Amino acid sequence: MDEHTLPAADTSPAASEFNPVDDEAELTKLHPNYVHALRLQAMLTSIPVLIGGLIFEGAIVEETPIPGGLVLGVLVLLSLAFIIRLPARRFAARGYQMSADRLRVVRGILWNSDTVVPFGRVQHIDLDQGPIERFFGLGTLTLHTAGSHNASVHLPGLEHSLASDMREEIRAHIKRESM
């Protein structure tokens, strides 16, 4: 089975009674382009900060004993860490696991989140693509469930065609369950 093929749903009576997501099983990683999309987003976020630092440094360089370039140098180093290291860590901390009747989404660097969404609780499914995701061929699958706590579960960084296939698989499961 290649990385774009979804597992076949087990429709046996035993599977419909209880088909747990194996918490010890290896998670499926997101598409490698996701780290590039995260880096581009971080770079676009850093540009106004660097421009502000340049303006701030230009305004205070004559009035203070701070050496020229110190403020901007610190901001450049912080921005490089924000652009290079943080997206790589965010990418490594995310993953998902899809079984016949539920989706498990794991994310978080400081605050870890491990969310399991039973397909029977899904009210509707969104497949979103912003301009950066579209450029990299990615999409975000969002499952909306009943309730208020974690009522929407987002799974970004999926190849768009895979996200579309996952949406259709979940939709088919919901349709089978409602019959």
FIKOLZA-1660 file (N, C-alpha, C; in steps of 0.1 Angstrom, whole numbers, plus 5000, padded with zeros to 4 digits):
% residues 179
   i   px   py   pz ch aa at
   1 5009 4988 5000  A  M  N
   1 5000 5000 5000  A  M CA
   1 5009 5012 5000  A  M  C
   2 5007 5022 4990  A  D  N
   2 5015 5034 4990  A  D CA
   2 5010 5044 5000  A  D  C
   3 5017 5055 5001  A  E  N
   3 5014 5065 5011  A  E CA
   3 5000 5072 5009  A  E  C
   4 4995 5071 4996  A  H  N
   4 4983 5078 4993  A  H CA
   4 4970 5069 4994  A  H  C
   5 4972 5056 4996  A  T  N
   5 4961 5047 4997  A  T CA
   5 4956 5046 5011  A  T  C
   6 4943 5047 5012  A  L  N
   6 4937 5046 5025  A  L CA
   6 4934 5032 5029  A  L  C
   7 4935 5028 5041  A  P  N
   7 4932 5014 5045  A  P CA
   7 4918 5011 5042  A  P  C
   8 4915 4998 5038  A  A  N
   8 4901 4994 5036  A  A CA
   8 4894 4993 5049  A  A  C
   9 4882 4998 5049  A  A  N
   9 4874 4998 5061  A  A CA
   9 4869 4984 5064  A  A  C
  10 4871 4980 5077  A  D  N
  10 4867 4967 5081  A  D CA
  10 4852 4968 5085  A  D  C
  11 4843 4961 5078  A  T  N
  11 4829 4962 5080  A  T CA
  11 4824 4950 5087  A  T  C
  12 4832 4941 5093  A  S  N
  12 4828 4930 5100  A  S CA
  12 4820 4934 5112  A  S  C
  13 4811 4925 5118  A  P  N
  13 4804 4929 5130  A  P CA
  13 4813 4932 5142  A  P  C
  14 4824 4924 5143  A  A  N
  14 4833 4927 5154  A  A CA
  14 4840 4940 5153  A  A  C
  15 4842 4945 5141  A  A  N
  15 4849 4958 5139  A  A CA
  15 4839 4969 5142  A  A  C
  16 4826 4967 5139  A  S  N
  16 4817 4978 5141  A  S CA
  16 4814 4979 5156  A  S  C
  17 4815 4968 5164  A  E  N
  17 4813 4969 5178  A  E CA
  17 4824 4977 5185  A  E  C
  18 4837 4974 5182  A  F  N
  18 4848 4981 5188  A  F CA
  18 4860 4980 5180  A  F  C
  19 4864 4991 5174  A  N  N
  19 4876 4991 5166  A  N CA
  19 4885 5002 5171  A  N  C
  20 4893 4999 5181  A  P  N
  20 4901 5010 5187  A  P CA
  20 4912 5015 5178  A  P  C
  21 4916 5027 5181  A  V  N
  21 4928 5033 5175  A  V CA
  21 4939 5029 5184  A  V  C
  22 4949 5023 5178  A  D  N
  22 4961 5018 5186  A  D CA
  22 4970 5030 5189  A  D  C
  23 4970 5034 5202  A  D  N
  23 4978 5045 5206  A  D CA
  23 4993 5042 5205  A  D  C
  24 4997 5030 5204  A  E  N
  24 5011 5026 5203  A  E CA
  24 5015 5025 5188  A  E  C
  25 5006 5025 5179  A  A  N
  25 5009 5023 5165  A  A CA
  25 5016 5036 5160  A  A  C
  26 5024 5034 5150  A  E  N
  26 5031 5046 5145  A  E CA
  26 5021 5055 5137  A  E  C
  27 5023 5068 5139  A  L  N
  27 5015 5078 5133  A  L CA
  27 5019 5080 5119  A  L  C
  28 5010 5084 5110  A  T  N
  28 5013 5088 5096  A  T CA
  28 5018 5102 5097  A  T  C
  29 5029 5105 5091  A  K  N
  29 5035 5118 5091  A  K CA
  29 5027 5127 5080  A  K  C
  30 5028 5140 5081  A  L  N
  30 5022 5149 5072  A  L CA
  30 5031 5149 5059  A  L  C
  31 5026 5156 5049  A  H  N
  31 5033 5157 5036  A  H CA
  31 5046 5165 5039  A  H  C
  32 5057 5162 5033  A  P  N
  32 5070 5169 5035  A  P CA
  32 5069 5184 5031  A  P  C
  33 5060 5187 5022  A  N  N
  33 5059 5201 5018  A  N CA
  33 5053 5210 5029  A  N  C
  34 5047 5203 5039  A  Y  N
  34 5041 5211 5050  A  Y CA
  34 5052 5219 5057  A  Y  C
  35 5064 5213 5059  A  V  N
  35 5074 5221 5066  A  V CA
  35 5078 5233 5058  A  V  C
  36 5078 5232 5045  A  H  N
  36 5081 5244 5036  A  H CA
  36 5070 5254 5037  A  H  C
  37 5058 5250 5038  A  A  N
  37 5047 5259 5039  A  A CA
  37 5048 5267 5053  A  A  C
  38 5051 5259 5064  A  L  N
  38 5053 5265 5077  A  L CA
  38 5064 5275 5077  A  L  C
  39 5075 5272 5070  A  R  N
  39 5086 5281 5069  A  R CA
  39 5083 5294 5062  A  R  C
  40 5075 5293 5051  A  L  N
  40 5071 5305 5043  A  L CA
  40 5062 5313 5052  A  L  C
  41 5053 5307 5059  A  Q  N
  41 5044 5315 5068  A  Q CA
  41 5052 5322 5079  A  Q  C
  42 5062 5315 5084  A  A  N
  42 5070 5321 5095  A  A CA
  42 5079 5333 5089  A  A  C
  43 5083 5331 5077  A  M  N
  43 5091 5342 5070  A  M CA
  43 5082 5354 5068  A  M  C
  44 5070 5352 5063  A  L  N
  44 5061 5363 5061  A  L CA
  44 5057 5370 5074  A  L  C
  45 5056 5362 5085  A  T  N
  45 5053 5368 5098  A  T CA
  45 5065 5376 5103  A  T  C
  46 5077 5372 5100  A  S  N
  46 5090 5379 5105  A  S CA
  46 5093 5392 5098  A  S  C
  47 5088 5393 5086  A  I  N
  47 5092 5405 5078  A  I CA
  47 5087 5418 5085  A  I  C
  48 5075 5419 5090  A  P  N
  48 5071 5432 5097  A  P CA
  48 5079 5434 5110  A  P  C
  49 5082 5424 5116  A  V  N
  49 5090 5425 5129  A  V CA
  49 5104 5430 5125  A  V  C
  50 5110 5425 5115  A  L  N
  50 5123 5430 5111  A  L CA
  50 5123 5445 5106  A  L  C
  51 5112 5448 5099  A  I  N
  51 5111 5462 5094  A  I CA
  51 5109 5471 5106  A  I  C
  52 5101 5467 5116  A  G  N
  52 5099 5475 5128  A  G CA
  52 5112 5476 5136  A  G  C
  53 5120 5465 5137  A  G  N
  53 5133 5466 5143  A  G CA
  53 5142 5476 5136  A  G  C
  54 5142 5476 5123  A  L  N
  54 5151 5485 5115  A  L CA
  54 5147 5500 5118  A  L  C
  55 5134 5502 5118  A  I  N
  55 5129 5516 5121  A  I CA
  55 5132 5520 5136  A  I  C
  56 5130 5511 5145  A  F  N
  56 5134 5513 5159  A  F CA
  56 5149 5516 5161  A  F  C
  57 5157 5508 5154  A  E  N
  57 5171 5510 5156  A  E CA
  57 5175 5523 5149  A  E  C
  58 5169 5527 5138  A  G  N
  58 5173 5540 5132  A  G CA
  58 5169 5552 5141  A  G  C
  59 5158 5550 5148  A  A  N
  59 5153 5561 5157  A  A CA
  59 5162 5562 5170  A  A  C
  60 5167 5551 5175  A  I  N
  60 5175 5552 5188  A  I CA
  60 5190 5553 5186  A  I  C
  61 5195 5550 5175  A  V  N
  61 5210 5549 5173  A  V CA
  61 5217 5561 5177  A  V  C
  62 5212 5573 5175  A  E  N
  62 5219 5585 5178  A  E CA
  62 5217 5590 5192  A  E  C
  63 5206 5585 5199  A  E  N
  63 5203 5589 5212  A  E CA
  63 5208 5580 5223  A  E  C
  64 5212 5568 5220  A  T  N
  64 5216 5559 5230  A  T CA
  64 5231 5554 5227  A  T  C
  65 5237 5548 5237  A  P  N
  65 5250 5542 5235  A  P CA
  65 5250 5528 5230  A  P  C
  66 5238 5523 5225  A  I  N
  66 5237 5510 5220  A  I CA
  66 5244 5510 5206  A  I  C
  67 5253 5500 5204  A  P  N
  67 5260 5499 5191  A  P CA
  67 5250 5497 5180  A  P  C
  68 5253 5503 5169  A  G  N
  68 5244 5501 5157  A  G CA
  68 5244 5487 5152  A  G  C
  69 5232 5482 5149  A  G  N
  69 5230 5468 5144  A  G CA
  69 5228 5458 5155  A  G  C
  70 5229 5462 5167  A  L  N
  70 5226 5452 5178  A  L CA
  70 5212 5448 5179  A  L  C
  71 5203 5457 5178  A  V  N
  71 5188 5454 5179  A  V CA
  71 5184 5445 5167  A  V  C
  72 5188 5450 5155  A  L  N
  72 5185 5443 5143  A  L CA
  72 5192 5429 5142  A  L  C
  73 5204 5428 5147  A  G  N
  73 5211 5416 5147  A  G CA
  73 5204 5405 5156  A  G  C
  74 5200 5410 5168  A  V  N
  74 5192 5400 5177  A  V CA
  74 5179 5396 5170  A  V  C
  75 5172 5406 5164  A  L  N
  75 5159 5402 5157  A  L CA
  75 5162 5393 5145  A  L  C
  76 5172 5395 5138  A  V  N
  76 5175 5386 5127  A  V CA
  76 5178 5371 5132  A  V  C
  77 5186 5370 5143  A  L  N
  77 5189 5357 5148  A  L CA
  77 5176 5350 5153  A  L  C
  78 5167 5358 5160  A  L  N
  78 5155 5352 5165  A  L CA
  78 5146 5348 5153  A  L  C
  79 5146 5357 5143  A  S  N
  79 5137 5354 5131  A  S CA
  79 5142 5341 5124  A  S  C
  80 5155 5339 5123  A  L  N
  80 5161 5327 5117  A  L CA
  80 5157 5315 5125  A  L  C
  81 5157 5316 5138  A  A  N
  81 5153 5304 5146  A  A CA
  81 5138 5302 5144  A  A  C
  82 5130 5313 5143  A  F  N
  82 5116 5312 5141  A  F CA
  82 5113 5306 5127  A  F  C
  83 5121 5309 5117  A  I  N
  83 5118 5304 5104  A  I CA
  83 5124 5290 5101  A  I  C
  84 5135 5287 5107  A  I  N
  84 5141 5274 5104  A  I CA
  84 5138 5263 5114  A  I  C
  85 5140 5266 5127  A  R  N
  85 5139 5255 5137  A  R CA
  85 5124 5252 5141  A  R  C
  86 5116 5263 5144  A  L  N
  86 5103 5261 5149  A  L CA
  86 5094 5253 5139  A  L  C
  87 5094 5256 5126  A  P  N
  87 5086 5248 5117  A  P CA
  87 5090 5234 5116  A  P  C
  88 5103 5231 5117  A  A  N
  88 5108 5217 5117  A  A CA
  88 5103 5209 5129  A  A  C
  89 5103 5216 5141  A  R  N
  89 5098 5210 5153  A  R CA
  89 5083 5208 5152  A  R  C
  90 5075 5218 5147  A  R  N
  90 5061 5216 5146  A  R CA
  90 5057 5205 5136  A  R  C
  91 5065 5204 5125  A  F  N
  91 5062 5193 5116  A  F CA
  91 5064 5179 5122  A  F  C
  92 5075 5178 5130  A  A  N
  92 5079 5165 5136  A  A CA
  92 5069 5162 5147  A  A  C
  93 5062 5172 5153  A  A  N
  93 5053 5169 5164  A  A CA
  93 5039 5166 5160  A  A  C
  94 5036 5166 5147  A  R  N
  94 5023 5163 5142  A  R CA
  94 5022 5150 5135  A  R  C
  95 5010 5144 5136  A  G  N
  95 5008 5131 5128  A  G CA
  95 4993 5127 5130  A  G  C
  96 4990 5117 5123  A  Y  N
  96 4976 5112 5124  A  Y CA
  96 4975 5098 5122  A  Y  C
  97 4964 5092 5125  A  Q  N
  97 4962 5077 5123  A  Q CA
  97 4947 5076 5121  A  Q  C
  98 4944 5070 5109  A  M  N
  98 4930 5068 5105  A  M CA
  98 4927 5053 5106  A  M  C
  99 4916 5050 5113  A  S  N
  99 4911 5036 5114  A  S CA
  99 4898 5035 5106  A  S  C
 100 4891 5024 5107  A  A  N
 100 4879 5022 5100  A  A CA
 100 4868 5031 5105  A  A  C
 101 4868 5036 5118  A  D  N
 101 4857 5043 5123  A  D CA
 101 4861 5056 5131  A  D  C
 102 4874 5059 5131  A  R  N
 102 4878 5071 5138  A  R CA
 102 4891 5077 5133  A  R  C
 103 4894 5089 5136  A  L  N
 103 4906 5096 5132  A  L CA
 103 4913 5101 5144  A  L  C
 104 4926 5098 5146  A  R  N
 104 4934 5103 5157  A  R CA
 104 4943 5114 5152  A  R  C
 105 4944 5125 5158  A  V  N
 105 4952 5136 5154  A  V CA
 105 4961 5140 5166  A  V  C
 106 4974 5140 5164  A  V  N
 106 4984 5143 5175  A  V CA
 106 4992 5155 5170  A  V  C
 107 4993 5165 5180  A  R  N
 107 5001 5177 5177  A  R CA
 107 5006 5183 5190  A  R  C
 108 5015 5192 5188  A  G  N
 108 5020 5200 5200  A  G CA
 108 5034 5198 5203  A  G  C
 109 5041 5209 5206  A  I  N
 109 5055 5209 5210  A  I CA
 109 5055 5211 5225  A  I  C
 110 5050 5222 5230  A  L  N
 110 5049 5224 5245  A  L CA
 110 5037 5218 5251  A  L  C
 111 5025 5220 5245  A  W  N
 111 5013 5214 5249  A  W CA
 111 5009 5204 5239  A  W  C
 112 5010 5191 5243  A  N  N
 112 5007 5180 5235  A  N CA
 112 4992 5178 5235  A  N  C
 113 4987 5175 5223  A  S  N
 113 4973 5172 5221  A  S CA
 113 4971 5159 5213  A  S  C
 114 4963 5150 5219  A  D  N
 114 4961 5137 5212  A  D CA
 114 4945 5136 5211  A  D  C
 115 4940 5138 5200  A  T  N
 115 4925 5139 5198  A  T CA
 115 4920 5127 5190  A  T  C
 116 4910 5120 5194  A  V  N
 116 4904 5109 5187  A  V CA
 116 4890 5113 5183  A  V  C
 117 4887 5113 5171  A  V  N
 117 4873 5117 5166  A  V CA
 117 4866 5105 5160  A  V  C
 118 4856 5100 5167  A  P  N
 118 4848 5089 5161  A  P CA
 118 4840 5095 5150  A  P  C
 119 4840 5088 5139  A  F  N
 119 4833 5093 5127  A  F CA
 119 4818 5094 5129  A  F  C
 120 4812 5087 5139  A  G  N
 120 4798 5088 5142  A  G CA
 120 4795 5101 5148  A  G  C
 121 4804 5109 5154  A  R  N
 121 4802 5122 5160  A  R CA
 121 4804 5133 5150  A  R  C
 122 4809 5130 5138  A  V  N
 122 4811 5141 5128  A  V CA
 122 4798 5146 5122  A  V  C
 123 4797 5160 5123  A  Q  N
 123 4785 5166 5117  A  Q CA
 123 4788 5170 5103  A  Q  C
 124 4799 5176 5100  A  H  N
 124 4803 5180 5087  A  H CA
 124 4818 5181 5086  A  H  C
 125 4823 5180 5073  A  I  N
 125 4837 5180 5070  A  I CA
 125 4841 5191 5061  A  I  C
 126 4852 5198 5064  A  D  N
 126 4856 5209 5055  A  D CA
 126 4870 5205 5049  A  D  C
 127 4873 5209 5037  A  L  N
 127 4886 5207 5031  A  L CA
 127 4890 5221 5027  A  L  C
 128 4900 5227 5034  A  D  N
 128 4904 5241 5031  A  D CA
 128 4918 5241 5025  A  D  C
 129 4920 5252 5017  A  Q  N
 129 4933 5254 5010  A  Q CA
 129 4935 5269 5009  A  Q  C
 130 4944 5274 5017  A  G  N
 130 4948 5288 5016  A  G CA
 130 4958 5290 5004  A  G  C
 131 4962 5302 5001  A  P  N
 131 4972 5304 4990  A  P CA
 131 4985 5297 4992  A  P  C
 132 4990 5297 5004  A  I  N
 132 5003 5290 5006  A  I CA
 132 5001 5275 5005  A  I  C
 133 4991 5269 5010  A  E  N
 133 4988 5255 5009  A  E CA
 133 4986 5251 4994  A  E  C
 134 4978 5260 4987  A  R  N
 134 4976 5257 4973  A  R CA
 134 4989 5257 4965  A  R  C
 135 4998 5266 4968  A  F  N
 135 5011 5267 4962  A  F CA
 135 5019 5254 4964  A  F  C
 136 5018 5248 4976  A  F  N
 136 5025 5236 4979  A  F CA
 136 5017 5223 4977  A  F  C
 137 5005 5224 4972  A  G  N
 137 4996 5212 4969  A  G CA
 137 4991 5206 4981  A  G  C
 138 4989 5214 4992  A  L  N
 138 4984 5208 5005  A  L CA
 138 4970 5213 5008  A  L  C
 139 4964 5207 5018  A  G  N
 139 4951 5210 5022  A  G CA
 139 4949 5207 5037  A  G  C
 140 4939 5213 5043  A  T  N
 140 4936 5211 5057  A  T CA
 140 4922 5205 5058  A  T  C
 141 4922 5193 5064  A  L  N
 141 4909 5186 5067  A  L CA
 141 4904 5190 5081  A  L  C
 142 4892 5195 5081  A  T  N
 142 4886 5199 5094  A  T CA
 142 4873 5191 5096  A  T  C
 143 4873 5184 5108  A  L  N
 143 4861 5176 5112  A  L CA
 143 4854 5184 5122  A  L  C
 144 4841 5187 5120  A  H  N
 144 4833 5194 5130  A  H CA
 144 4824 5184 5136  A  H  C
 145 4824 5184 5150  A  T  N
 145 4816 5174 5157  A  T CA
 145 4806 5181 5166  A  T  C
 146 4797 5173 5172  A  A  N
 146 4788 5178 5182  A  A CA
 146 4795 5182 5194  A  A  C
 147 4790 5191 5202  A  G  N
 147 4796 5195 5214  A  G CA
 147 4804 5208 5213  A  G  C
 148 4809 5213 5224  A  S  N
 148 4816 5225 5224  A  S CA
 148 4831 5224 5226  A  S  C
 149 4836 5214 5234  A  H  N
 149 4850 5212 5236  A  H CA
 149 4856 5205 5224  A  H  C
 150 4866 5211 5218  A  N  N
 150 4873 5205 5206  A  N CA
 150 4862 5201 5195  A  N  C
 151 4853 5210 5193  A  A  N
 151 4842 5207 5184  A  A CA
 151 4847 5207 5169  A  A  C
 152 4859 5213 5167  A  S  N
 152 4865 5212 5154  A  S CA
 152 4879 5207 5155  A  S  C
 153 4882 5197 5147  A  V  N
 153 4896 5191 5148  A  V CA
 153 4902 5194 5134  A  V  C
 154 4913 5201 5134  A  H  N
 154 4920 5204 5121  A  H CA
 154 4932 5195 5119  A  H  C
 155 4933 5190 5107  A  L  N
 155 4945 5182 5103  A  L CA
 155 4951 5189 5091  A  L  C
 156 4961 5198 5093  A  P  N
 156 4967 5205 5082  A  P CA
 156 4979 5196 5076  A  P  C
 157 4984 5201 5065  A  G  N
 157 4996 5194 5060  A  G CA
 157 4994 5182 5052  A  G  C
 158 4982 5179 5047  A  L  N
 158 4979 5167 5039  A  L CA
 158 4980 5171 5025  A  L  C
 159 4985 5162 5017  A  E  N
 159 4984 5164 5002  A  E CA
 159 4969 5165 4999  A  E  C
 160 4966 5175 4990  A  H  N
 160 4952 5178 4987  A  H CA
 160 4944 5166 4983  A  H  C
 161 4950 5158 4974  A  S  N
 161 4942 5146 4969  A  S CA
 161 4940 5136 4980  A  S  C
 162 4950 5135 4989  A  L  N
 162 4948 5126 5001  A  L CA
 162 4937 5131 5010  A  L  C
 163 4937 5144 5013  A  A  N
 163 4927 5150 5021  A  A CA
 163 4913 5148 5015  A  A  C
 164 4912 5149 5002  A  S  N
 164 4900 5147 4996  A  S CA
 164 4895 5133 4997  A  S  C
 165 4904 5123 4995  A  D  N
 165 4901 5109 4997  A  D CA
 165 4897 5106 5011  A  D  C
 166 4904 5112 5021  A  M  N
 166 4900 5110 5035  A  M CA
 166 4886 5115 5038  A  M  C
 167 4883 5127 5032  A  R  N
 167 4870 5133 5034  A  R CA
 167 4859 5123 5028  A  R  C
 168 4862 5118 5016  A  E  N
 168 4852 5109 5010  A  E CA
 168 4850 5096 5018  A  E  C
 169 4861 5091 5023  A  E  N
 169 4861 5079 5032  A  E CA
 169 4853 5081 5044  A  E  C
 170 4855 5092 5051  A  I  N
 170 4848 5096 5063  A  I CA
 170 4833 5098 5060  A  I  C
 171 4830 5105 5048  A  R  N
 171 4816 5107 5044  A  R CA
 171 4809 5093 5041  A  R  C
 172 4816 5084 5035  A  A  N
 172 4810 5071 5032  A  A CA
 172 4807 5063 5045  A  A  C
 173 4816 5064 5055  A  H  N
 173 4814 5058 5068  A  H CA
 173 4802 5063 5075  A  H  C
 174 4801 5077 5074  A  I  N
 174 4789 5083 5081  A  I CA
 174 4776 5079 5074  A  I  C
 175 4777 5078 5061  A  K  N
 175 4765 5074 5053  A  K CA
 175 4761 5059 5056  A  K  C
 176 4771 5050 5057  A  R  N
 176 4768 5036 5060  A  R CA
 176 4763 5035 5074  A  R  C
 177 4768 5043 5084  A  E  N
 177 4763 5043 5097  A  E CA
 177 4749 5048 5099  A  E  C
 178 4745 5057 5091  A  S  N
 178 4732 5063 5092  A  S CA
 178 4721 5054 5086  A  S  C
 179 4725 5044 5078  A  M  N
 179 4715 5036 5072  A  M CA
 179 4709 5025 5081  A  M  C
% end
